[in-house]
Amino acid sequence: VILTDAALNRLHEPERLAWIATLQGAAGRERGRIADIIRTTARLFDLPIASLNLIDATHQLTFAGIGVEDGATEELSRSLCAQVVAHNAPLLVSDTLNDPRLTLHPAVHSFSPPIRCYYGVPVHAPNGTAIGTLAVAGFQPRDLTGEIAQLQSFAAWIESEWARDHYAQRMEAERALAERFAAITSSIADGVLVFDREGRMVHANRLAEHQMGLCAPLPPAADLLEVIPPGPARNNLAWLIRHGPPRVPIRRDVILRNAHGRETPIEVTLSCTDDEAWFVAIGHDVSERVQHERTLAALSQRFESILEAAADAIVRVNRKGLVEYANSAMGTLLGVPRASLLGINLHAAHHHHRPDNAPYPWSECPTHRAIREATAARELEEVYWRADGTPITVAYSVTPVTDPADGSITGAVMVMRDIEARRRLERLKAAFIANVSHELRTPLTAIKGSLALLLGDAVGAVSEEQRSLLDIAHNSSDRLVRLVNDLLDLGRLDAARLILHKRRIGLGQLAKTAIDGIAAHAQEAKIRIETTVHPEVGPQLEVDADRIVQILTNLLANAIRFSPPGSRVRVSSRVQQREVRISVRDWGDGISPEARDTIFDRFVQAASEDGRTLGGTGLGLAISRELAHAHGGRLGLGNVRYGSIFHLWLPLPVARGEP
Amino acid sequence: VNAAKQVLFVDDDASIRLIASLALERVGGFRVALARHGREALEMVAKGRPDVVLLDVMMPFLDGPATLAALRRRYSADHLPVVFLTAALQSEQLAQLHRLDAQGVLGKPFDPMRLAADLRLLLGWEPT
């Protein structure tokens, strides 16, 4: 009759229902105190019915009652107390049967005889919400309007009992929670500090206090800005209090002076509770990590200083060829700042083409092979490309790097040396030799020319005695000229500057040129040169004709020099598979076994039996051998019983399908 | 009837000039004029054209190739043959000289007893 929808809705408030559930779970001792109050109320008002009824969303529940059973329930439609709670206002009825609102109300008639008087006041939970009714009722009409204040006092009494119980419980719960929290935080290895937005301590574990340099435990609600010693911890705290909670958790390393006065690196993570009421700081001691990092940094710095000091370029790449380390020399070599090399693909950036500009696939790079096959390579000659596109020739060594844990290949280390500088030096040396040789020629021309004019009687006849002396001087100057020529050749061979002017020419023609050139000399020495090499027939070669003639002339000159007058020197040839062998044989003294190993060395001369060196420079065979190598051939000494035989092998040109 | 041909020998080394003049005059039967370097040679050619210029390569003031170039501005090879006489016998350098408009290259040290004959052979002149 009275309950409106709005009022009914109020009965559904969840907070109200939660309080009802809490109070219903009250211990027996508390129920007893409430029952005492109800009993006193009934006695004071001298009425047969007094009860504390809780009103939930659907029912009325009697918490304690006189004239009503404890725990009795009624539907809301049959409850007057529900009206009191729903409206949060007293309901005072002195005679129900004379009140048109209640004459037919089921609550009135749920008793027999029907209830005639009813007085109910709301009872509130500790938070102020109405959850029940303290009601008195009787079977006689009765006006209690003047005493309603007393009923309200009893209701307040009940409320205060509830509140007392409630706070006691809550404090107990909080204490238990705090204890549990302290137990947890004290057992973890990080410092935990909880404080509110004004910087008052809420909770700190011992470790947090220690980390912050506090010797004694922090008192509850201590003002942290006052108790924490000056330093980073306090500065950060002051900053936080000034700026408010961070939007996202902050993590940073700070050096704190701990309770023992030792500076300790602490990684502090700071966040705040969801309601932003509290800050939570977790301090993690990272001394060990920092120590490790320092050791590692010192170690790598030490190694790096060694690598930096190296004049050679040193670079480490991973399996994919990406640069993991490069020293300064590497940057200098490639003409880029060292740092810009890190992470790049070295092959793609600086080794992409071969010297002849053909593409150089990574799969063919020695580094790739080293990584793939776990093989090292030493002193290879490779062309790298500088940042500006110029090529640079390097002596290049590569070593695969293995993981000590499982032996797998993790990359490779390359060491490179700019050999351009060495080349330049060699060129300089060659140029110097060329210059010296040239300068030597001028006085030699004068000496030789003067002697030749004297010997040629161009300026008058000379006596036999004078002539023999002039002969000696003339021959010696000849030797000097040869020596200078040989030095010049050697200088160019050393600098790999000898350019071969190759062309197709028959072996016979080469042999003929060499033999013709030395014929006069042979005749003078009374040596007969015989040859089985036909000038027109015989294999075609692709060589620098002058250089091959030079070799053959040298071999012939040696043969003539070491042959007794009246003997012969023979030139022969034989095609052997893909090469041709040209042999020069003499029947002289031969070469002693101990000399066999050294005659191709520079400035080594075979001596004749009487110790004379017979006018050689000691460079001829060394030069001839270098020239043979330059042609892809070789020069060697054969075995014969009498005299000696030299063989020159030259490769035959690969057939090109032409006639 | 034919007067002996005149050779202008150009070299910065006095000893070489003496030897060459003996070789060309006494052994070879040429008339010989001597110049110490290219500039002097040009002056002498201006006064009277020789039959051939025998030219050193490395000289002060005006070197062999530069002298040749100057001569060729006034005289063609037919009018004034020029032969280099050089101590540089490296093939690259020789090839360079051969590319110039000279009639030949002779090497140093030269054999003074053969110098005149070699020169005649090179220029296709009748031997004496």
Interface residues (C-beta under 8 A of the other chain):
Chain A: A434 H438 R441 T442 P443 L444 T445 A446 K448 G449 S450 A452 L453 L455 G456 A458 V459 S477 V481 N485 L488 R492 I499 H501 D546
Chain B: D13 S15 I16 I19 A20 L22 A23 R26 V27 M58 A87 A88 L89 Q90 S91 E92 K108 P109 F110 D111 P112 M113
